[in-house]
């Protein structure tokens, strides 16, 4: 199943298509493996249960998708959704689980009915969508009343000295490391995306405008966090 990708989204998709072969390796190196802990935290906050139907948006190579599948078990169902077929191909190979279905789609136009999912996750995706409010509206639409979504992402720290650290880390560690794989421009894009992305309190405000109850949990000294949103009961 596929849905149409907007032109602006297509540019970002192309970035993720190019980094796909090295995405997991660079994540491990740049986070010293800590991204696996952060992803487990996000899944815990999403509160999936055995037998649930869940969705992992901007699933990439499927780490969160696999964690959701573990929680819902054989009687549950998990949809891994991404606009990068290269990323999902890696996920399919890594996690060939029968309860996972992989769908190529844009999170701004999800191919699911209203009130469909018991829980949702998104890892490092909201920062890369071209319309954050519309993406949150789509998440709201497809969640069941009472269901939660946990959205993990980097953002600028509140303190200027930590923002400087983020910039120096990206400029002197992340980008040079990515350059070894011919991906300098793709990882230089991260700093640009951080400057445009709302911080935690702003994310909460955007989620509340959509209709969610929302809380943002800062992690890694406030350089990233998990936005946890709940669709009110009907």
C-alpha positions in Angstrom: 0.0 0.0 0.0 1.4 3.4 -0.9 0.1 7.0 -0.7 1.2 10.1 -2.6 4.2 11.9 -1.3 4.2 15.7 -1.5 7.1 17.4 -3.4 8.7 18.9 -0.2 8.3 15.6 1.6 10.0 13.9 -1.4 13.1 15.9 -0.8 13.4 14.8 2.8 12.5 11.2 1.7 15.5 11.3 -0.7 17.8 12.1 2.2 16.6 9.1 4.2 16.9 6.9 1.1 20.5 7.8 0.7 21.4 7.3 4.4 19.5 4.0 4.7 22.4 1.6 4.2 24.4 3.2 7.1 21.5 4.6 9.2 21.6 1.9 11.9 25.4 1.9 12.2 25.6 5.7 12.5 22.9 5.7 15.1 24.8 3.2 17.2 28.1 5.1 16.9 26.7 8.6 17.4 24.6 7.6 20.5 27.0 5.0 21.8 24.0 2.6 21.6 21.9 4.7 23.9 19.2 5.3 21.2 18.0 1.7 22.0 17.2 2.8 25.6 15.4 6.0 24.4 13.3 3.9 22.0 12.3 1.5 24.8 11.2 4.5 26.9 9.1 5.8 24.1 7.3 2.5 23.7 6.7 2.3 27.4 5.0 5.7 27.3 2.9 4.7 24.4 1.4 1.9 26.6 0.8 -0.9 24.0 -0.8 -4.0 25.4 -1.1 -7.6 24.3 -3.5 -8.0 21.3 -3.4 -4.2 20.5 -3.3 -2.8 17.0 -0.5 -0.2 16.9 1.4 2.0 14.4 5.0 3.1 14.2 5.1 6.3 12.1 8.3 7.3 10.3 9.4 3.8 11.2 12.7 3.9 9.4 14.5 0.6 9.8 12.0 -0.6 12.3 13.5 -0.5 15.8 10.4 0.9 17.4 8.2 -1.2 15.2 9.9 -4.4 16.5 9.5 -3.2 20.1 5.8 -2.6 19.6 5.4 -6.0 18.1 7.0 -7.6 21.1 4.5 -5.8 23.4 1.4 -6.7 21.4 2.4 -10.3 20.8 1.2 -12.8 18.2 -2.5 -11.8 18.6 -1.7 -8.1 18.0 -0.9 -6.1 14.9 1.7 -3.4 14.1 2.0 -1.2 11.1 5.4 0.2 10.2 4.8 3.3 8.1 7.5 5.3 6.3 7.9 7.2 3.0 11.4 5.6 2.5 11.2 2.1 0.8 14.9 1.7 1.3 14.6 2.1 5.1 11.6 -0.2 5.3 13.4 -2.9 3.2 16.1 -3.0 5.9 13.4 -3.2 8.6 11.7 -6.1 6.8 15.0 -8.0 6.6 15.9 -7.3 10.3 12.5 -8.1 11.8 10.5 -10.6 9.6 7.7 -10.9 12.2 4.2 -12.0 11.1 2.4 -9.4 13.1 4.2 -6.5 11.3 2.9 -5.0 8.1 5.1 -2.4 6.3 3.4 0.4 4.5 4.9 3.1 2.3 3.0 6.3 3.1 3.4 10.0 4.1 2.4 10.8 7.7 0.6 13.8 6.5 -1.9 11.6 4.7 -2.2 8.3 6.5 -4.1 5.4 4.7 -6.0 4.3 7.8 -9.6 4.9 9.0 -10.4 7.1 12.0 -10.1 5.7 15.5 -8.1 2.7 14.4 -5.1 2.4 16.7 -4.6 1.5 20.4 -1.1 3.2 20.5 1.4 4.9 18.2 5.1 5.8 18.2 7.2 8.1 16.1 11.0 8.2 16.4 12.9 11.1 14.9 10.2 11.8 12.4 8.2 14.8 13.6 11.2 17.1 13.1 11.4 16.1 9.5 7.7 16.5 8.4 6.9 19.6 6.3 3.8 20.4 8.4 3.9 19.4 12.1 0.4 20.5 12.9 -1.1 18.4 10.1 1.0 15.4 11.1 -0.4 15.7 14.7 -3.9 16.0 13.3 -3.4 12.8 11.4 -2.1 11.0 14.5 -5.1 12.3 16.4 -7.5 11.1 13.7 -6.2 7.5 13.6 -5.9 6.9 17.3 -8.8 5.5 19.3 -10.2 7.6 22.1 -8.1 7.1 25.1 -5.1 6.0 23.1 -1.6 7.4 23.4 1.2 8.3 21.0 4.9 8.7 22.1 7.0 10.9 19.8 10.8 10.8 20.4 13.0 13.4 18.9 15.9 15.8 19.2 15.3 19.5 19.7 17.4 22.5 20.7 18.2 22.6 24.4 16.8 25.5 26.4 20.2 26.7 27.7 22.5 28.5 25.2 25.6 26.6 26.3 23.9 23.3 25.6 22.7 24.5 22.2 26.4 25.3 21.5 27.3 21.8 22.6 24.7 20.3 20.2 26.1 22.4 17.4 29.7 21.5 18.1 28.8 17.8 18.4 27.1 17.8 15.1 29.7 19.8 13.4 32.8 18.1 14.8 31.6 14.5 15.4 28.4 13.6 13.5 29.1 15.3 10.2 32.7 14.1 9.9 31.7 10.6 10.8 28.9 10.6 8.2 31.3 12.1 5.7 33.2 8.8 5.8 30.2 7.2 4.1 29.7 10.1 1.6 26.8 11.6 3.7 28.2 14.9 4.8 25.3 17.0 3.5 22.7 14.6 4.8 23.9 14.9 8.4 24.7 18.6 8.1 20.9 18.9 7.6 20.3 17.8 11.2 21.4 21.2 12.6 19.2 23.0 10.1 16.3 20.9 11.1 16.9 21.5 14.9 16.8 25.2 14.5 13.3 25.0 12.9 11.9 22.3 15.2 9.8 23.4 18.3 11.2 22.7 21.7 9.3 20.6 24.2 6.9 23.2 25.6 6.1 24.4 22.1 5.4 20.8 21.0 3.0 20.5 23.9 1.2 23.6 22.8 0.9 22.4 19.2 -0.5 19.0 20.4 -3.1 20.7 22.6 -4.2 22.8 19.7 -5.1 19.6 17.9 -7.1 18.3 20.8 -4.6 16.1 22.7 -3.8 16.1 26.3 0.0 16.3 26.2 3.2 16.1 28.3 6.8 16.4 27.1 9.5 14.4 29.0 13.0 15.8 28.5 15.9 13.4 28.3 19.7 13.7 27.7 19.9 17.1 29.6 17.0 18.5 27.5 18.6 18.0 24.1 15.8 15.6 23.2 12.6 14.3 24.7 9.4 12.3 24.3 6.2 14.1 23.6 3.4 11.9 25.0 -0.1 12.7 23.7 -3.4 11.2 24.7 -6.6 11.4 22.6 -9.5 12.2 25.0 -12.2 9.6 25.6 -15.2 10.2 23.5 
